[in-house]
Every structure is written in C-alpha cells, then in structure tokens.
Amino acid sequence: MNNNLTSAELAVISEIEATSSLLRLVTRLTGLRFAAIAKVTESSWTACAVYDEIQFGLEAGHQLKLETTLCNELRQHRQPIVINELATDPVYAEHPTPKLYGFQSYFSLPIIFPNGDFFGTLCGLDQLPKQLDDADTLDTLKVFCTLIASTLYAHYQLQEMQELTV
C-alpha cells in the first residue's frame, strides 16, 4: 500500500457519507472541539479530514512531523490513547507532545483495515480537560473507526480490481 496520502484517498474520505458530520458527531460525543482522521505511516502523519472549532490550524492534506504526534506511538502499539486531563495523567503529564500542541485532553484510536493493515487514526483534542474514558464513548468511537476502515478498504479493493481489468 502507498504510504503517502493520495488524492484518491483524500477524495474517498471526503466522500464517506457525511465525513464532516461524523467528525462533528465525534466532537459532540466527546465534548472536544477538534477531531481528525489521519493517515499515519512509518514516515508521515497526514490529515485526511478535519473538524476544527478551536482554530488549531490543521486542514485536510496538511502534514505534521511524525515524531511530534501521539498517533505515532499508537501506530507502534495499536492501542487507544486517552487523556482526560493532561495535568493528572500518569503517563502523559510530562510528555512533550501535548505541551507542543497545547492540548489538555486527547484521544487517538487506530483505524485498521479488515485484513489487519494499519491505516491511521481517528483523533481528537481540546485545550480544556474532558472526560473521555467512558466505555460507551470509546465503544462508539471504535465503531466510527470500523466504518472508516471498511469504507477505505472497499475503495482499495475496487481500485485493485479496476487496475487488473485495465
């Protein structure tokens, strides 16, 4: 699979029925004011879709230095990262990434294709503390990740079939 975000991938993500509505729903569900879908590879972090009420300044297609993201850590171990309040978080209170980007609350969940390949993350953040570790909330966010993964995976399968017939 291509490591860089292609214009076709960007188009597919934007075509997911109501991607912006899905990200808006993520912000309403969590209380966060920023949510994004990111493609995360061994060498890059690229925003695919963004819902931004805090003027974080990130738009679809923008890249962040991979080493400055918590999504990179998630890519390595594939386990959700959830920070309710940075100041009281035993793992991330002193981590440089939240300080760099100025957030107090954060989540990142993996987007994994049905074949097990890692695509990226669904993530959200805010400058204010938010209660994010509720089991129902996390389960709902995991459903969103599955929806995104299934849609993208179907696109890849269709693209491969079309290439075989050309």
N, C-alpha and C positions, 0 to 999 in steps of 0.2 A: 504494500500500500504506500502511496506517495506521502511523504512526511510533511510537505508543505500544504497549506490550505489552498485548494484550487478554487477558481471562480465557480466551477460547477458545484463544489461542496457548499460554498457560500450561498449559491442560489437555492440548493436543496434545503438548507437550513432555514432560509428565509421563506421557502415555500411550505414548510411544515405548517399545516393548517394552524394559523394563529400563533406563530412562534412568539411574536411580541406579546400576545395575550398570555401565553404560557409563562413568559418571564415576568410579566406584570402580576400574574397569579402567584408566582413564586414569592414576589415581594410582599404581596398581601398576606400570604400564608405565614411567612416568617417575620414580617414586620420590618424587614430590611428594605433599604431604598436603592439597592443596586443588585442586579443579577445578570449573569452572563453564561453563555455556552462557549467553551474554549476548546480548541484542538491543542492537545499537548503531546509533543513528541520528545524524543531523546535530545533534541537540539532547539526546540522552539515552543513558544506559547503564543497562540493567535486567537484573538476574539472572533467568534463566528456570529454571535448575536448578542446584543446588549440592551438592557433596560436600565436607565440611569436617571434617578431622581435627585442625585446628590452632586451632579456635575463632576463626576470622577474624571471625566475627560477621555474615556475609552470608547471607541466605536468599532463596529464590525470591520475586520481586516487589520486592525492595529495589533502590534506585537509588543510583548513585554519581554525583558531579559529573563530567560527561563530560570536562572539561579535565584532570581528575586521573588519567585512565586511559591506559595504553599502547594499549588497544583503539581509542581514538580515532585514534591515529596509524596503526594497522593499517587502520582504516576508510578512511582517506585514500589509502593506497598499496597496500592489499590484499596485502601481502607478510608472511609469518610473522615474528614477533618471537621470538627465542630468546635467553635469558640463562642461561648455565650458572652463572656466579658474578659477581655484581654488581661486586665489587671489582676484577676483572680484565677486565671487559667494556669494550672500547674505545669503544663508542657510548653505553652507558647508565650507566657508573660514576658519573657526576656528575648524572645525570638526577634531577629532583625526585620523580617518581612512585614509584620503588622505595623511596626514603627515606621518603616519606609513609606508605606502607603496610607498610614494614619487611620487604620480601622480598629474598632473595639470589638466588633462581633463579626463572625465569618463562618461560612460553611463551604465545603467542596466535596462533591460526590462524584465517583467515577462514571463515565459513560463507556460501557463495554459492549461490544458487538456480540450477537448470538454465538459467533464462533470463538469467542474469548479474547479477540483483539481489543486492545485499549485504544479508544479514540481521543478522549479528553475528559472534560469535567463540566458539571453544572455547578456554578459557584455564586455566592452572594456575600455582600459585606455591608457594613454601616459604620459610621463614626460613633454611634451610640450602642451601648450594650443591649442585647436582645436574647431572650430565652429561645434557643434553637434546638436543644437536645430532647425535645418531646418526641416520644416514639411515633405517634401518629403523624407528626410533621415530617419526620425523617422517612417514614414509610411512603408518604405522599411524594416527597422529593425523589425517592428511588423509583417510583412509578414514572415520574417525568423523565428520569434518565433512561429507563427502559423504552419509553415511547420515542425519545430522540434517537437512541441507538438502533432501534428496529427500523425506523424510517431511513436513517442514513445507510444502514446495512442493505436494505432493499434497493436503495439507489445504486450502491456499489454492484450488487448482483445484476441489476438491469444493465448497468454500464458495461459490465464484463460480457454479458450475453450479446449486447449490441456490437461490441468490438469483435466477437467471434464470428458474427454474421457479415462483417464488412470485408 
